[in-house]
Structure formats: C-alpha cells, structure tokens
C-alpha cells in the first residue's frame, strides 16, 4: 500500500489533514509522525484502523528524518515553516514527494531553488498548499486564466465567529505566525518589482456582503506575492497585494503582548536553560485553543479580486470541532496530496499551487467537503 507521511500530524492543522486523508483516501496508509510519540500514538489510535499508524521522528536529526521518509510516497509537512528547507532536503535524499502549508514569502523563495533537485529525483513538491497561501493561489489562477489581461490582484481573508468560548482569548492559528503578520515588512508587487512596506500599512475596508459584512484589512507578509506575479507576468500584472482582517479586540490583545516584549527574540535563562522569549510565549499561547466541548461556530472567506471587479471567493464553515480557518488550511493540503498520489500531477520539480493544481478537479473536491466557491456572487462549486 502507498503511504502518506504527515509530519506534525497531531497538531491543530495536521489533524485536519489526517482526518481528510482518512475519509477520502481509502486505500493508503497514513503515518502520523512527530517528536511527541504519545500525541502521535493517541491520535492514531483514535481512528481504530490498521491504515493509520504513528512514528516518532525528530526533524532536527537529519539521518533519523531521512530514514523515516524512505519508502513513503508523500511527505506532508504540517510543522512550523522554519523547518521547510530541512524537510525538503530530507525528501530529496529519500526520493519522496512533498507538500507543505507555506513559507511566509522569504522561505518560499528559498524553497523554489530546490526545483532542479526534485526534477533530478523525479518527484513533485507543491509548496504553500494550505488556505492562504494555497486555495487563494488556485482561486487566482482560475479567475486569471479567464482574462486576457490581469493588471491587479488583491487577496484578503475574513472571518465571522459566533462561538461561545469559555475563555477570554483564543488564537486562530500559530502565535509566531500571527506575530510575523503583525510585525514583518509586507511584500507587495508594484510596477514589475517586489517592494517592502511598513507593517500593517495599506489599511483598506472591504464589503464582503451580508454574511461577513464590512471588515478592515492591512497589508501583511504572505507567500502568494512570491509566486503569482511570475505566473501572471505575460498577462501584464502590475500590482499584487495580500491583506488580513482581524477583530479590533483581538488586535488590541495581540498589540499588548507585542508591546510588552512577549514576542521578543531575545534569550533569557530559566533555571539552567536558555530560551527565546517568543518560544516560551508560543508554547503557552498555542495552548489557547477552544476547550473540549466548545461548539465552534465560525465561517471564513478567502477572497481574490482581479482588476478590481473580478471576484472569486472560497467560503468555509466550521464543523463544530474545528474552526473554518483550520479546515480551509488542512483540507486543500490533503486534496493536493491525494492529487499527487493519484498521478494527476505528473510533473517533477518544485511548484506553487497555481502551477500544477487543476482548478476543476480541485473545486470538485472542495465541494465534497462543503467549501463553497463563488464567482462574482454566483456559486460555481
């Protein structure tokens, strides 16, 4: 049987990937891998299936990682993006296909440099294949390929949350990623050049209609800007930007943590151990997920606007146990991995989603999972 190797498969997004693989990929083995053997084992056993296994692996140990990957068909990387290069190098040595969730622009650029190595081993790597980046890239390629000219691309996501939480602060995703979105200089594409602007600049209000209302977004660093301008260069692309929106109260809380120094990269000593402040904060903050028993009721929209008036949306509803943001990150990654496994991507090399994902196949799979695609307000999938 063919094998999926899901690194970080017991994490928040990793669980969404594994759940989707188990439901829709019926003839393959799924290996939940990571350094926490107890978490990997407990999650694997929850499926009560011989198809779902677990494996302890420390990604900081290159030999251990390479040995673990040998004989696996696809490595699905669900760990923090700082490890992307190391994991890709191990996939090259083990001759394993590769899919990940993204690299915050700068990492994405470095990952693309592995293209020749993946061609040499005859394997495929799809990078940035989550929600945004990932689903957002496919929305852009779908809409853009219907146009003669693509002058501008704006990408933005928004969420509405009706969950009754039993805690005062809940993180939508990794604390480190949030801090980077708030503090790193955003990349934008303007007049044939990548430029870097001030964090949280370019504030703009979007009207998402009745479901999501009006929400205000700001520019942030994202991987789409690393690849979409090249994809649309021949169609005359002049501007490409990415914005995020957050509730005002959430922004205030995160701003407070940042201003108090909890996101600092400075090292401090705790007992005999030295650790970065942000690493300690991340360990604490990443535990702020909804408690068991909470019925999660939120909805997320990923919107791509081309030339100011061509609008495509992907709308995801939470399932009670997982938030919309977790689902629309994990599900696209799972679908792309299954597309590779089924031989529907036959190219070797390193690719952004827009390069190799067939939107017709992709949207059909999203529909099965109740992720709705709309084009200028009309449901198309």
DOTOR-512048 format. One line per field, with one value per residue (C-alpha): residue number from 1; residue in one letter; z, x, y. Coordinates in Angstrom, 3 decimals, always signed. Layout:
% residues N
i <- (NUM;...)
aa <- (A;...)
c3 <- (Z;...)
c1 <- (X;...)
c2 <- (Y;...)
//
This chain:
% residues 381
i <- (1;2;3;4;5;6;7;8;9;10;11;12;13;14;15;16;17;18;19;20;21;22;23;24;25;26;27;28;29;30;31;32;33;34;35;36;37;38;39;40;41;42;43;44;45;46;47;48;49;50;51;52;53;54;55;56;57;58;59;60;61;62;63;64;65;66;67;68;69;70;71;72;73;74;75;76;77;78;79;80;81;82;83;84;85;86;87;88;89;90;91;92;93;94;95;96;97;98;99;100;101;102;103;104;105;106;107;108;109;110;111;112;113;114;115;116;117;118;119;120;121;122;123;124;125;126;127;128;129;130;131;132;133;134;135;136;137;138;139;140;141;142;143;144;145;146;147;148;149;150;151;152;153;154;155;156;157;158;159;160;161;162;163;164;165;166;167;168;169;170;171;172;173;174;175;176;177;178;179;180;181;182;183;184;185;186;187;188;189;190;191;192;193;194;195;196;197;198;199;200;201;202;203;204;205;206;207;208;209;210;211;212;213;214;215;216;217;218;219;220;221;222;223;224;225;226;227;228;229;230;231;232;233;234;235;236;237;238;239;240;241;242;243;244;245;246;247;248;249;250;251;252;253;254;255;256;257;258;259;260;261;262;263;264;265;266;267;268;269;270;271;272;273;274;275;276;277;278;279;280;281;282;283;284;285;286;287;288;289;290;291;292;293;294;295;296;297;298;299;300;301;302;303;304;305;306;307;308;309;310;311;312;313;314;315;316;317;318;319;320;321;322;323;324;325;326;327;328;329;330;331;332;333;334;335;336;337;338;339;340;341;342;343;344;345;346;347;348;349;350;351;352;353;354;355;356;357;358;359;360;361;362;363;364;365;366;367;368;369;370;371;372;373;374;375;376;377;378;379;380;381)
aa <- (X;X;X;X;X;X;X;X;X;X;X;X;X;X;X;X;X;X;X;X;X;X;X;X;X;X;X;X;X;X;X;X;X;X;X;X;X;X;X;X;X;X;X;X;X;X;X;X;X;X;X;X;X;X;X;X;X;X;X;X;X;X;X;X;X;X;X;X;X;X;X;X;X;X;X;X;X;X;X;X;X;X;X;X;X;X;X;X;X;X;X;X;X;X;X;X;X;X;X;X;X;X;X;X;X;X;X;X;X;X;X;X;X;X;X;X;X;X;X;X;X;X;X;X;X;X;X;X;X;X;X;X;X;X;X;X;X;X;X;X;X;X;X;X;X;X;X;X;X;X;X;X;X;X;X;X;X;X;X;X;X;X;X;X;X;X;X;X;X;X;X;X;X;X;X;X;X;X;X;X;X;X;X;X;X;X;X;X;X;X;X;X;X;X;X;X;X;X;X;X;X;X;X;X;X;X;X;X;X;X;X;X;X;X;X;X;X;X;X;X;X;X;X;X;X;X;X;X;X;X;X;X;X;X;X;X;X;X;X;X;X;X;X;X;X;X;X;X;X;X;X;X;X;X;X;X;X;X;X;X;X;X;X;X;X;X;X;X;X;X;X;X;X;X;X;X;X;X;X;X;X;X;X;X;X;X;X;X;X;X;X;X;X;X;X;X;X;X;X;X;X;X;X;X;X;X;X;X;X;X;X;X;X;X;X;X;X;X;X;X;X;X;X;X;X;X;X;X;X;X;X;X;X;X;X;X;X;X;X;X;X;X;X;X;X;X;X;X;X;X;X;X;X;X;X;X;X;X;X;X;X;X;X;X;X;X;X;X;X;X;X;X;X;X;X;X;X;X;X;X;X)
c3 <- (+0.000;-0.696;+2.286;+3.407;+5.980;+7.891;+9.901;+12.761;+12.037;+15.637;+15.558;+15.019;+11.216;+10.969;+12.468;+9.766;+7.102;+8.604;+9.089;+5.451;+4.203;+6.262;+4.932;+1.252;+0.584;+1.236;+0.020;+1.519;+4.841;+6.850;+9.203;+11.886;+12.643;+15.066;+18.087;+20.621;+20.402;+22.909;+20.942;+17.665;+19.152;+20.843;+17.688;+15.507;+17.865;+17.820;+14.252;+15.299;+11.885;+10.686;+7.949;+10.456;+12.105;+14.076;+14.150;+16.423;+14.480;+15.456;+12.441;+13.921;+13.391;+9.633;+9.459;+11.524;+9.308;+6.038;+7.280;+8.326;+4.883;+2.864;+1.355;+1.915;-1.157;+0.075;+2.968;+4.139;+6.207;+8.876;+11.199;+11.574;+8.276;+9.687;+9.076;+5.432;+3.868;+6.169;+5.452;+1.690;+1.734;+3.507;+0.904;-1.854;-0.163;+0.432;-3.000;-1.555;-2.922;-0.748;+0.180;+2.792;+4.124;+3.246;+3.910;+4.605;+1.306;+2.129;+2.824;-0.299;-2.430;-0.959;-1.451;-5.160;-5.552;-4.929;-8.261;-10.104;-7.256;-7.342;-11.136;-10.783;-8.446;-10.489;-7.620;-7.126;-4.400;-4.025;-1.602;+0.131;-0.290;+2.631;+2.608;+2.100;+0.533;-1.375;-2.016;-2.646;-5.394;-7.159;-6.978;-8.629;-11.403;-12.073;-12.455;-14.113;-16.816;-17.973;-18.549;-21.377;-19.054;-15.321;-14.093;-10.366;-7.789;-4.237;-1.774;+1.586;+4.137;+6.828;+9.491;+11.500;+14.753;+16.718;+19.094;+22.798;+24.194;+27.849;+27.764;+27.044;+24.307;+21.504;+18.814;+15.245;+14.368;+15.474;+17.748;+15.894;+12.543;+13.949;+15.357;+11.996;+10.183;+12.567;+12.640;+9.488;+6.462;+3.908;+0.369;-2.404;-6.169;-7.889;-11.416;-12.069;-8.701;-5.278;-2.670;+1.114;+3.016;+6.648;+8.758;+8.876;+6.251;+3.297;+5.501;+3.403;+4.059;+2.206;+1.890;+1.963;+1.774;+4.165;+5.501;+6.557;+6.462;+6.179;+7.528;+7.502;+6.439;+6.401;+4.270;+5.606;+4.505;+2.544;+0.097;-2.713;-3.572;-4.114;-6.984;-8.507;-10.199;-12.160;-13.097;-14.480;-15.880;-19.508;-18.763;-17.701;-13.905;-12.304;-8.696;-6.284;-2.564;+0.412;+3.388;+6.604;+8.700;+12.436;+15.048;+16.756;+20.232;+19.019;+17.521;+20.848;+22.780;+20.383;+20.290;+24.085;+24.094;+21.420;+23.171;+26.471;+24.771;+24.756;+21.052;+21.512;+20.024;+22.977;+25.031;+28.755;+31.329;+33.128;+35.667;+33.720;+30.343;+27.914;+25.682;+23.442;+24.930;+21.847;+22.062;+25.664;+24.825;+21.831;+23.959;+26.321;+23.693;+21.388;+24.190;+23.853;+21.542;+22.241;+25.147;+24.521;+24.497;+22.892;+19.743;+17.272;+15.041;+12.672;+8.948;+6.871;+3.444;+1.241;-1.469;-4.606;-6.598;-10.095;-11.985;-9.285;-10.322;-10.943;-7.546;-6.532;-3.008;-1.067;+1.936;+4.684;+7.634;+10.861;+11.696;+15.433;+16.394;+14.067;+13.058;+9.475;+9.325;+10.351;+7.831;+4.882;+5.642;+6.178;+3.541;+0.487;+1.632;+1.858;-1.543;-3.230;-1.645;-2.932;-6.400;-6.413;-5.034;-7.757;-10.504;-11.573;-11.175;-13.336;-13.283;-11.391;-9.622;-7.055;-7.780;-6.386;-6.366;-9.409;-11.495;-11.160;-9.462;-11.895;-10.581;-11.971;-10.089;-7.014;-6.777;-7.255;-4.259;-2.178;-2.899;-1.399;+1.797;+1.814;+0.862;-1.468;-4.438;-5.727;-8.747;-8.572;-6.092;-8.090;-6.647;-9.164;-6.942)
c1 <- (+0.000;+1.102;+1.950;+1.315;+3.817;+2.256;+4.838;+3.113;+0.004;-1.207;-1.108;-4.134;-3.890;-2.206;-5.309;-7.474;-5.148;-5.169;-8.957;-9.467;-6.982;-8.687;-12.125;-11.308;-8.139;-9.360;-6.511;-3.418;-1.613;-1.455;+1.502;+1.195;+4.754;+6.472;+8.736;+5.893;+5.288;+2.426;+0.418;+1.084;+0.061;-3.082;-4.324;-3.520;-5.361;-8.447;-9.142;-9.239;-7.882;-4.859;-4.472;-3.485;-0.107;+2.276;+6.012;+8.331;+10.755;+12.926;+13.228;+16.376;+18.088;+18.711;+19.558;+16.521;+14.268;+15.691;+15.443;+11.829;+10.948;+12.441;+9.643;+6.991;+5.211;+4.400;+5.653;+3.006;+4.748;+2.452;+5.145;+6.279;+7.655;+11.158;+11.870;+10.716;+14.193;+15.490;+12.480;+12.699;+16.399;+15.489;+12.787;+15.374;+17.674;+14.820;+13.220;+9.838;+7.125;+6.463;+3.591;+3.537;+1.357;+3.509;+6.668;+5.866;+7.368;+11.105;+11.104;+9.008;+11.664;+14.358;+12.239;+11.785;+15.561;+15.207;+13.418;+16.361;+16.955;+13.330;+13.465;+16.617;+14.893;+11.670;+9.488;+6.985;+6.918;+3.938;+4.714;+2.253;-0.737;-2.957;-5.769;-3.823;-1.426;-2.816;-6.518;-6.007;-3.456;-5.839;-8.653;-6.309;-5.221;-8.825;-10.088;-6.971;-6.866;-10.296;-8.962;-6.848;-5.147;-4.515;-3.410;-4.076;-4.593;-5.796;-6.111;-7.838;-9.430;-12.013;-13.883;-17.083;-17.227;-20.404;-18.742;-19.496;-15.996;-15.335;-12.051;-11.177;-8.579;-8.401;-5.721;-6.916;-3.522;+0.139;+1.224;+4.540;+2.790;+0.437;+3.339;+5.108;+1.968;+1.758;+5.441;+7.339;+7.523;+4.894;+5.999;+3.930;+4.367;+4.228;+5.309;+7.381;+9.156;+8.808;+8.777;+8.651;+6.424;+5.694;+3.954;+0.158;+0.172;-2.223;-5.327;-8.436;-12.105;-13.792;-17.510;-17.981;-21.763;-24.433;-22.563;-19.357;-20.200;-17.608;-14.163;-10.896;-7.648;-3.973;-1.037;+0.971;+3.826;+2.496;+3.738;+1.288;+3.314;+6.399;+4.836;+1.681;+3.450;+5.646;+2.648;+0.768;+3.746;+2.752;-0.739;+0.627;+0.460;+1.255;+0.106;-0.308;-1.108;-2.291;-4.296;-5.561;-8.529;-8.950;-11.487;-10.479;-10.449;-8.122;-5.747;-5.658;-4.761;-2.024;-0.652;-0.432;+1.577;+3.926;+4.404;+5.222;+8.016;+6.440;+7.291;+10.967;+13.693;+15.954;+17.127;+16.501;+17.535;+15.009;+16.906;+19.789;+18.076;+18.282;+15.298;+13.962;+11.108;+8.924;+9.458;+8.245;+5.295;+4.419;+4.306;+1.871;-0.204;-0.593;-2.479;-5.186;-7.315;-11.022;-11.568;-13.128;-16.887;-16.994;-19.129;-17.099;-19.347;-17.374;-17.133;-14.167;-13.921;-10.826;-11.350;-9.307;-10.052;-8.628;-8.627;-10.829;-14.048;-13.438;-14.137;-13.760;-14.469;-13.922;-16.252;-15.689;-17.954;-16.619;-17.734;-18.232;-14.899;-12.562;-12.634;-13.181;-9.592;-8.192;-10.384;-9.620;-5.908;-5.788;-8.277;-6.557;-3.262;-4.882;-6.558;-3.297;-1.526;-4.221;-3.951;-0.224;-0.840;-3.421;-0.997;-2.939;+0.199;+2.858;+5.470;+8.748;+10.118;+9.037;+5.790;+3.433;-0.241;-1.167;+1.428;+0.072;-3.340;-6.229;-8.964;-11.800;-10.605;-9.738;-13.078;-14.941;-13.096;-13.721;-17.452;-17.488;-16.172;-18.727;-16.216;-18.146;-16.599;-18.321;-17.544;-18.910;-21.544;-22.636;-21.932;-19.907;-18.919)
c2 <- (+0.000;+3.556;+5.734;+9.314;+10.590;+13.512;+15.449;+17.232;+15.193;+15.540;+19.359;+21.582;+21.725;+18.325;+16.722;+18.323;+16.909;+13.414;+13.397;+14.322;+11.731;+9.037;+9.926;+10.363;+8.347;+4.822;+2.624;+4.227;+4.056;+7.293;+7.725;+10.393;+11.494;+13.849;+14.043;+13.636;+9.907;+9.957;+12.524;+10.708;+7.352;+8.661;+10.375;+7.353;+5.003;+7.242;+6.048;+2.385;+1.437;-0.514;+2.098;+4.792;+4.366;+6.566;+7.108;+9.061;+11.244;+14.195;+16.511;+18.065;+14.686;+14.525;+10.816;+9.891;+12.011;+10.651;+7.055;+7.682;+9.070;+6.216;+4.135;+6.804;+8.197;+11.702;+13.802;+16.278;+18.937;+20.414;+21.764;+25.394;+26.709;+27.369;+23.672;+23.616;+23.596;+20.873;+18.662;+19.261;+18.330;+15.091;+14.398;+14.837;+12.311;+9.851;+10.489;+11.452;+13.761;+16.809;+19.166;+21.952;+24.779;+27.799;+29.769;+33.444;+34.755;+34.601;+30.858;+30.273;+31.972;+29.708;+26.588;+27.289;+26.934;+23.178;+22.721;+21.117;+18.665;+17.474;+17.175;+15.069;+12.574;+12.628;+13.852;+16.674;+19.321;+21.660;+24.469;+26.788;+24.474;+25.492;+28.042;+31.244;+30.519;+27.551;+27.797;+31.530;+30.781;+28.400;+30.968;+33.477;+31.109;+30.034;+33.595;+34.988;+32.351;+33.538;+37.060;+38.438;+40.919;+40.669;+44.079;+43.786;+41.037;+41.633;+38.765;+39.134;+36.835;+37.499;+35.554;+35.816;+33.880;+33.095;+30.632;+30.946;+30.427;+29.652;+31.589;+35.217;+34.751;+32.182;+32.046;+31.403;+29.881;+29.828;+32.691;+33.017;+33.342;+35.974;+37.990;+37.856;+39.009;+41.961;+42.946;+41.889;+44.177;+43.093;+42.293;+43.860;+43.722;+47.103;+48.053;+44.930;+44.991;+43.414;+46.160;+46.016;+48.425;+49.235;+46.550;+46.946;+49.687;+49.882;+49.799;+49.181;+48.410;+45.545;+44.875;+41.109;+41.293;+40.071;+37.025;+38.775;+42.488;+45.238;+44.437;+46.352;+44.718;+45.646;+44.509;+41.589;+39.331;+36.341;+33.706;+34.456;+37.566;+35.370;+33.404;+34.932;+37.901;+35.474;+33.332;+36.352;+38.270;+37.621;+38.945;+42.317;+42.094;+45.467;+45.062;+42.139;+42.501;+40.453;+41.732;+40.169;+41.249;+40.768;+41.785;+45.044;+43.485;+40.717;+43.292;+45.162;+41.997;+40.946;+44.501;+44.443;+41.199;+42.541;+45.898;+44.159;+42.213;+38.757;+38.363;+39.259;+37.051;+37.844;+34.882;+34.590;+31.993;+29.806;+27.766;+26.256;+26.503;+29.405;+30.062;+32.802;+34.806;+34.242;+30.470;+30.393;+32.632;+30.461;+27.312;+28.998;+30.821;+27.831;+26.111;+28.765;+26.672;+26.143;+23.772;+20.392;+20.568;+24.014;+24.005;+26.065;+28.170;+30.341;+30.981;+32.156;+33.745;+33.871;+36.480;+37.158;+40.324;+40.700;+44.004;+45.499;+43.762;+40.038;+38.470;+34.821;+33.614;+30.410;+30.102;+27.543;+26.718;+25.201;+21.668;+22.159;+20.613;+22.508;+26.157;+27.268;+28.534;+25.156;+23.342;+25.610;+25.221;+21.464;+20.309;+21.891;+20.367;+16.937;+17.290;+18.308;+15.340;+12.987;+14.542;+13.720;+10.229;+9.539;+10.572;+13.671;+15.810;+14.217;+16.991;+16.810;+19.875;+22.464;+24.271;+26.867;+25.745;+27.854;+25.993;+22.458;+22.303;+21.849;+24.156;+21.998;+18.906;+20.954;+22.772;+19.486;+18.034;+21.163;+20.885;+17.373;+18.950;+21.804;+24.506;+26.807;+28.633;+31.764;+33.910;+37.460;+36.281;+33.214;+29.764;+27.753;+24.834)
//
